[in-house]
Amino acid sequence: MKIAFFSSEVTPFTKTGGLADVAESLPSALEKEGVELVVVTPRYGAAKTKENPARIGKRTRVYFVEHPGYFSSRQGLYGDRQGDYPDNLDRFSYFCRQGLDHLKKIGFQADVLHCHDWQTALVPVYLKTAYRRDPFFEKSRTVFTIHNMAYQGIFPKEEFSKTGIGAEWFSVNGLEFFGKINLLKGGIQFADTVTTVSPTYAKEIQTKEYGCGLDGVLRTREKHLVGILNGIDADQWNPQTDSEIACNYSVVDLEKKVKNKLALQKSAGLPIGEKIPLVGFVARLAQQKGLELMAGILPRFCAEKGEFILLGTGEDRYHRLFEEFQKECPKRCSIHLKFDASLARQIYAGADFFVIPSVYEPCGLGQMIAMRYGTIPIVRKTGGLADTVRDCDQTPDGNGFVFEEHSSKALYHAIERGIKAFQEKEKWGKLVERAMKCNFSWKASAKEYVRLYERLVGANNYSPLQGMDRKK
Ligand code: ADP
C-alpha cells in the first residue's frame, strides 16, 4: 500500500496546531503497519530543515514544495499579524498542483492521496477535474481529513480562475458556497472518503449546531464520512522519561507524582499543599475552548475549592479577561499568557485535574496527555472528549468527569464531583491508575486508517462525482 500525505504543516519542521503533530505521528504509526508513505508539505521560511526530502519516522520521506514568493520568504504559514495572507488561494493552489506534479516526477504512484484540511482540499478536486485523464493518477483514490470545521478556506468568487479549474465548477455542486469559493466544501464533495478526527465529531458536524454551515453538504456524504480518533505519541508524552518535569514517575510509584504538584505550586507562586485540589488548563485562548464557562466559575472556585493554573495564548479579549482574574484572585490563581512547552508538561504532571470545557472539540489532545500523566480530566461531552473520557460517577471504569450542558453551573458541578473523589484517598488512587492505563497510542487508529485505505482501493470503491466517470 502506497500513501501520499498532503499536509500544510508537519512537526518537527513546522507547526501552528495539532494538525502538524498528526502529520508526523500518523505516518510513523502507518509505517509500522507496513504502509509506504511520502509526505508533501510547503517549505515556509520557518521550516526547520534545509534537506529535501527530509525524513520522519523510520523511512517516510518528506518532500517540500518550494516557492520563494509564496513560501520561503514568509515566516508565517497562513498569515501574519495583519491577518491571513491575501494570496492564500494562489499559494495553496500552487502547493496542491506542485505536490501532484512532484509525485509524478519521483514516480510515486500512490494508492491513496490522503489530504488534510482546506489547504490541501484542491488535491481531490484536481483529481476529478484537471487531472481527470492523467493516467498516472488513474488508480489513486483520495481521503480528505477534516481537523476543524471552523477553518474552511473561503475566498471571493473573483479569484476562482486562480484554482486553474473550469468556471463550471464554481457552482453548488462544486466549490461555490453562498457566492464565495469554499475549499473545505470542495474537499468534502470531491474526495472519495471524508474522515474527521473522532467518531462523535463525525456525527456532530452533520448537525446545524456543529456543521459551521456545511452540515447539509456533509449529510450528502454521510456514507463516505467516518470518524477515526487521533492518538498521542506515547514516547513523547511519558512521565517516566519526561526531562521537563520535577520528578519522573509511573503508575507503580504514584507517590512521586505529588512532588511534581508541590514543585508546580512553588514555581507558580501558589500556596503549597498536597491536599489542596489543583486544576490545570492548557490551550489556545479561543472561543472554541469554553473560556466563558470557566470565567463564570473562577472567583468562586478559588474562594471555596482550590487552586487554578492556566497556560494559554490567543485572542486579546481572553488575555484581558484572565489578567483581570489574576488581579481578583491573586493568591489561588496562576495565569501564564504565553506558549511554553515546558510549563505545559509541568502542568500535565503536577495538576490533580485538567479541565477542558470546550464548546466543540474535534478530538482534543490535552485530555489524553493528562491521563497519561495521571491527571484527571474534567471535560464537556463533545467530539473527541466524549469519545475518550468516561464519567466516574456513571460507570465503574470511568477515567474522568464529564458534563453535558454548556453552562458554568454544569462545569462547577463536575468539578465538585471531582473534588469529592479527590478527597477519598483509595478511590482516587484507583481512578488515577485507571486513567494512566488508558491506551491512546496511534496503533489502533493507524490500523483503522489501513482498513479504510484497503476498502477504498478495493474493487468499485471509486466515488464518481455526479455520475462522472474519470475514464470518459
Ligand atoms: P487544538 O489543536 O484545538 O489547539 P489540541 O488539544 O488538539 O487543541 O492540541 C493542543 C496542543 O497544544 C496540546 O498538546 C496542548 O498542550 C498544546 N498547547 C496549547 N497551548 C499551549 C501553550 N500556551 N503552551 C504550551 N502548549 C500548548
Boltz pocket constraint, residues with backbone or C-beta under 6 A from the ligand:
constraints:
  - pocket:
      binder: B
      contacts: [[A, 17], [A, 18], [A, 19], [A, 282], [A, 283], [A, 284], [A, 311], [A, 312], [A, 313], [A, 336], [A, 338], [A, 339], [A, 340], [A, 341], [A, 344], [A, 363], [A, 364], [A, 365], [A, 366], [A, 369]]
      max_distance: 6.0
